[in-house]
């Protein structure tokens, strides 16, 4: 058992760290306030290879392992979780899904553009009536021979208006329940495809979250991913890997807040000495550091399982459950360490606290993770 990172891993981590500090940090408060994320930054992330890290090199991907991916996700999330959620969706949901289950034609046409940042992807599963209960899909896709007709609404879609290609999960046969669900590639600009208003969110405000409406949208048969009825399995397997990315995001949010709190505690003075010399603050930092290290080990184990070809449903769920709780706990304490300064935007920790909450909700709530974990440990 080796806990050391390889030289390549260190290089990738440091590249992500440098990019986050040099490119993401300068405008992060303004992006949060204005709820925007400039296209130039997305382009830069694509040029540096952050948008197709694990995808096959023959389609423009980096061919990297999952450990490389979570290292980059942690570093980006320390500074800007809005940027990292775009990276997460494009990598672990869209690119990984297409690379693993897409046809050769789909990979050539779509994946090769998504890996480079030339185009951006979105993953469309959630609906007004189907959040945690993903089998209750109301969006329908009626088979018309050489094409499908898509109708329905999707919500909480990251990259909702900025994406070019959308992976849409829809019900094709209600009688078959989850075995009658399919996944489709829908292009922006398709007739009948409308992007709804932008959501006004608590956190990750720089990311682009919208509802999407499909009104008799024609989708060619060749845009279905996998065999007929494969959609639910596609969504679940893809989300299982996506959870590792979100766990890494939560870890990064926690680590970013902890680093700010630790630095602040060494500068701020109260009662004649730096506040880190007071046990009340020192013990907070000790707890934060321990929680973060435990989360990091769970995230790395899940990434390692995926890289080794082992089942990662359990380890991914545990990593996300623990890392997201750690993100909430640590960011709240980081604000406390900062005192009044923690409550204002310029010190960053209030944003990290707001960003942390979503990690307990999307790509499977903490309650869903507990269902996954409990079923896994009780099945033997």
C-alpha positions, 0 to 999 in steps of 0.5 A, spaced: 500 500 500 502 506 497 500 513 500 504 517 495 502 521 489 506 519 483 510 525 479 504 525 474 499 526 479 503 532 483 504 535 476 497 535 475 495 537 482 500 543 481 497 545 475 490 545 477 492 549 483 496 554 479 490 555 474 485 556 480 490 561 484 492 565 477 485 565 473 480 563 478 481 567 484 482 574 481 474 575 479 471 569 484 467 574 488 464 578 482 462 572 479 458 570 485 455 576 485 453 577 478 452 569 477 456 569 471 462 565 468 466 568 462 466 563 456 474 565 456 475 561 462 471 555 460 475 555 454 482 556 458 480 550 462 479 546 456 485 548 453 489 546 459 485 539 459 481 540 465 474 538 461 476 531 458 481 529 463 479 521 463 476 521 456 480 517 451 486 520 448 483 518 441 477 523 442 482 529 445 481 526 452 487 526 457 487 519 458 488 520 465 486 516 471 480 518 476 486 520 482 488 525 477 481 528 476 480 528 484 486 532 485 484 537 480 477 537 482 480 539 489 484 544 487 479 548 483 474 547 488 478 550 494 478 557 490 471 556 485 466 551 486 462 554 480 468 552 476 469 545 479 462 543 478 462 545 470 469 541 470 465 535 474 459 535 469 463 535 463 468 530 465 464 525 469 457 525 467 458 527 460 465 525 457 465 519 461 458 517 459 459 517 452 466 514 452 464 508 456 457 507 453 457 511 446 457 509 439 463 510 435 459 515 431 457 519 437 464 519 440 467 522 433 461 527 433 460 529 440 466 527 445 471 529 441 469 536 441 467 536 449 474 533 451 477 540 448 472 545 451 470 547 444 463 544 446 460 544 453 456 538 455 450 538 460 447 531 464 439 532 464 436 527 469 432 531 474 425 533 473 420 537 477 417 530 479 423 526 479 429 528 483 431 522 488 426 518 485 430 517 478 425 512 476 419 517 475 421 520 469 415 524 466 419 526 460 417 522 454 421 519 448 416 516 443 419 512 438 417 514 431 421 509 427 428 513 425 427 518 430 424 519 437 419 525 439 421 528 446 417 532 450 417 534 458 421 538 463 428 537 466 430 542 472 436 543 476 441 542 470 448 545 470 451 548 464 443 549 462 444 555 457 452 554 456 452 547 454 452 545 446 450 538 447 445 535 452 444 528 455 437 527 456 434 521 460 427 520 458 421 514 458 420 510 452 415 505 455 412 506 461 410 499 462 417 497 462 418 502 468 426 503 469 427 498 463 423 503 459 428 509 460 433 511 454 438 516 454 439 521 448 444 526 445 440 533 444 443 538 441 442 546 443 438 549 437 434 543 436 427 545 434 422 545 440 428 545 445 427 551 450 432 554 455 428 556 461 430 562 466 436 561 470 435 559 477 437 564 483 441 560 487 444 560 495 451 557 492 455 555 486 452 562 483 457 562 478 455 556 475 449 556 470 443 552 472 436 552 468 430 548 467 429 545 460 423 544 456 422 539 450 416 540 446 416 535 440 423 535 439 425 530 434 431 526 436 435 522 431 435 514 432 443 514 432 443 519 438 440 514 443 446 511 447 446 504 448 441 499 447 433 500 447 432 501 455 439 502 457 438 509 459 436 508 467 443 503 467 446 509 464 444 514 468 446 510 475 452 508 473 454 515 470 452 518 477 456 513 481 462 515 478 460 523 478 459 522 486 466 521 486 467 528 483 462 531 487 466 528 493 472 531 491 469 538 490 466 538 497 473 536 500 476 542 496 471 546 499 473 544 506 480 544 505 480 551 502 476 554 508 480 550 512 487 553 509 484 560 509 482 559 517 488 557 519 492 563 515 487 568 518 488 565 525 496 566 525 495 573 523 489 576 527 490 578 534 486 578 540 488 578 548 495 580 546 497 574 541 495 571 535 488 567 536 491 560 533 495 560 540 488 560 544 486 553 545 479 554 543 481 556 536 487 551 535 482 545 537 477 547 531 483 547 527 485 540 529 478 538 528 477 541 521 484 538 519 482 531 521 475 531 518 479 533 512 484 528 512 479 522 513 474 525 507 481 525 503 482 518 504 475 516 502 475 520 496 482 517 494 479 510 496 473 511 491 478 514 485 482 508 486 477 503 486 474 506 479 481 506 477 482 498 479 476 496 475 473 494 482 466 496 484 465 503 486 458 504 488 459 503 496 466 507 496 463 513 492 457 513 496 461 513 502 466 518 500 460 523 498 456 522 504 462 524 509 466 529 504 459 533 503 458 533 511 465 535 512 464 541 507 458 543 511 462 543 518 468 545 516 466 552 512 461 553 518 467 553 523 472 557 518 467 563 518 467 562 526 474 563 526 474 569 522 469 572 526 465 578 523 470 578 518 468 571 516 461 574 514 463 579 509 464 577 502 472 579 501 474 574 506 471 568 501 469 563 507 462 565 507 462 564 499 465 557 501 459 556 506 454 557 501 457 553 496 458 547 501 450 545 502 449 543 495 454 537 495 449 534 500 444 535 495 446 534 488 448 527 484 444 524 490 442 527 496 446 524 503 439 520 504 440 517 498 447 515 499 445 512 506 440 508 502 446 506 497 451 504 503 446 501 507 443 496 501 450 495 500 453 493 507 446 489 508 446 485 502 451 479 504 
